[in-house]
Amino acid sequence: MTRRRRTLRPEEEALWQAVARTAVPMHAKAAAPVDHQPVENLPTVVNVEQPPKPRIPKFALGQKAHASRDHDILPGLAERLAAAPLRMDAKAFGRMTRGKLSPEARIDLHGMTLAEAHPELIRFVLNAHADGLRLVLVITGKGKDRDDGGPIPQRFGVLRHQVPVWLRQMPLAAVVLQTAEAHLKHGGGGAYYVYLRRGR
């Protein structure tokens, strides 16, 4: 059974028009209708959105995890010295690192504090340069492990890490040509070869 639609009487129609004039649309007006006539010879543009790349690579159950070393901001001391540019003769550098060159003088900074060792190192290196020496040995020792187990790892061997920094700073930077970790027979990781510039 279909339902017949009732028509409005004239007074109802007038009331409806008065109410409709005061109404505010809930949504913005739709854009004017576009003439959908076919336009020829226009290129078709397809806008395909690329899915966002995952921040973490996919991981399958049972797959081995690859540990990342990105958190280690500063490379190890041996790596930093090896990466330093070569300023001396390559043949002499090879002989020096293999322990074939004998140091002409040595200083032992073992057991000294930073405040004691720094002036001693400056005095020793500048005097060696003034005497015309080319290769000297600076013994720092490997240091003691003082890691307290806290969240920030601590490097052991304070002097061992500080001496190469001092050798790159003035006044020693003016006379030091190359620094390298000593060969095992001259102390290994607890000593440094310091190759000096020629005296004037």
C-alpha positions in Angstrom: 0.0 0.0 0.0 1.5 3.3 -1.0 1.1 6.4 1.1 -0.2 9.6 -0.5 1.8 12.7 0.1 -0.2 15.5 1.7 0.1 19.0 0.2 0.5 22.0 2.4 -2.3 24.5 2.7 -1.4 28.1 1.9 -0.9 29.3 5.5 1.3 26.2 6.2 3.4 27.0 3.1 3.9 30.7 4.2 5.0 29.5 7.6 7.4 27.0 6.2 9.0 29.7 3.9 9.4 32.1 6.8 11.2 29.4 8.9 13.4 28.4 5.9 14.6 32.0 5.4 16.0 32.1 9.0 17.8 28.8 8.8 21.6 28.7 8.6 23.2 25.9 6.6 25.2 23.4 8.7 27.8 22.7 6.0 29.6 25.0 3.5 27.8 25.4 0.2 28.8 22.8 -2.4 30.9 24.1 -5.3 29.1 25.1 -8.4 28.4 22.1 -10.6 31.1 21.5 -13.1 30.3 21.1 -16.8 31.3 17.5 -17.4 32.0 17.9 -21.1 34.9 15.7 -22.3 38.1 17.6 -23.0 40.5 16.0 -25.4 44.3 16.1 -25.5 44.8 16.7 -21.7 47.3 14.6 -19.9 45.9 12.3 -17.2 47.4 13.0 -13.8 47.3 10.2 -11.3 48.2 11.1 -7.7 49.4 8.0 -6.0 50.3 8.4 -2.3 53.4 6.6 -1.2 53.0 4.6 2.0 55.2 5.9 4.8 58.4 4.0 5.4 58.5 2.1 8.6 60.9 3.6 11.2 62.0 0.2 12.5 62.9 -2.5 9.9 60.6 -5.5 9.8 61.7 -8.3 12.1 60.6 -11.9 11.6 60.3 -14.3 14.5 63.5 -16.4 14.8 65.6 -13.9 12.9 68.9 -12.9 14.4 69.1 -9.3 15.7 72.0 -7.2 14.3 73.5 -5.1 17.0 74.0 -1.5 16.0 77.0 0.5 17.2 75.4 3.9 16.4 75.2 4.8 20.0 79.0 4.9 20.4 79.5 8.5 19.5 83.3 8.6 20.0 85.4 5.8 18.3 88.0 4.0 20.3 91.4 5.6 20.8 93.3 3.2 18.5 90.7 3.8 15.7 91.1 7.6 16.1 94.9 7.5 15.9 94.8 5.1 12.9 92.4 7.5 11.2 94.6 10.5 11.7 96.2 11.9 8.5 99.7 10.7 7.8 102.1 13.7 8.0 105.4 11.9 8.1 107.2 9.7 5.5 105.1 6.5 4.9 108.1 4.2 4.9 109.4 5.6 8.2 105.9 5.4 9.7 105.6 1.8 8.8 109.0 1.0 10.4 108.0 3.0 13.5 104.7 1.2 14.0 106.4 -2.2 13.6 108.8 -1.3 16.3 111.8 -1.1 14.0 112.7 2.5 15.0 114.2 2.9 18.5 112.9 6.0 20.5 115.7 8.4 21.3 114.2 9.5 24.6 111.3 8.4 26.8 109.2 9.8 29.6 107.1 7.8 32.0 104.0 9.5 33.2 102.8 6.5 35.2 101.1 7.4 38.5 101.0 11.1 37.8 97.8 13.2 38.0 96.7 15.2 35.0 97.9 18.4 36.7 101.3 16.9 37.2 101.6 15.1 33.8 100.7 18.0 31.5 103.6 20.3 32.3 106.0 17.4 32.4 104.9 16.3 28.9 105.3 19.8 27.6 108.8 20.3 29.1 109.9 16.8 27.8 108.6 17.2 24.2 109.9 20.8 23.8 113.3 19.9 25.1 113.5 16.9 22.9 112.7 19.0 19.9 115.2 21.6 20.9 117.9 18.8 21.1 117.1 17.7 17.6 115.5 14.4 18.5 112.9 12.9 16.1 111.3 10.0 17.9 110.4 9.9 21.5 108.3 7.6 23.6 105.6 8.7 26.1 104.6 6.0 28.5 101.1 6.6 30.1 100.2 3.1 31.2 96.9 1.4 30.3 95.1 2.7 33.3 92.8 1.1 35.9 89.2 0.2 35.3 87.3 2.7 37.4 83.8 2.0 36.0 81.3 2.4 38.8 78.6 0.4 37.0 76.5 3.5 36.4 74.4 4.1 33.2 77.2 6.1 31.5 80.2 4.0 30.6 83.6 5.4 31.7 86.8 5.0 29.8 89.7 3.8 31.9 93.2 5.2 31.5 92.8 8.9 32.0 96.3 9.8 30.9 96.2 7.3 28.1 93.2 9.2 26.6 94.4 12.7 27.5 98.0 12.6 26.1 97.0 12.5 22.4 94.7 15.5 23.1 97.6 17.5 24.6 99.9 16.6 21.7 97.4 18.1 19.3 97.1 21.4 21.3 99.6 24.3 21.4 102.4 24.5 22.3 103.1 20.8 21.4 101.1 20.9 18.1 103.8 23.2 16.6 106.6 20.5 17.1 104.7 17.2 16.9 104.4 15.7 13.4 102.8 12.3 14.2 101.4 10.3 17.1 100.9 6.6 17.1 100.3 3.8 19.5 103.6 2.1 20.4 104.6 -1.4 19.3 104.2 -4.2 21.9 108.0 -4.2 22.6 107.8 -0.5 23.5 104.7 -0.7 25.7 101.8 -1.3 23.2 98.5 0.4 24.2 100.2 1.9 27.3 102.6 4.1 25.3 102.8 6.4 22.3 105.4 7.1 19.7 105.7 10.9 19.2 107.5 11.8 16.0 108.8 15.3 16.0 109.4 17.9 13.3 112.9 18.8 12.3 114.4 21.5 14.4 115.3 24.7 12.7 
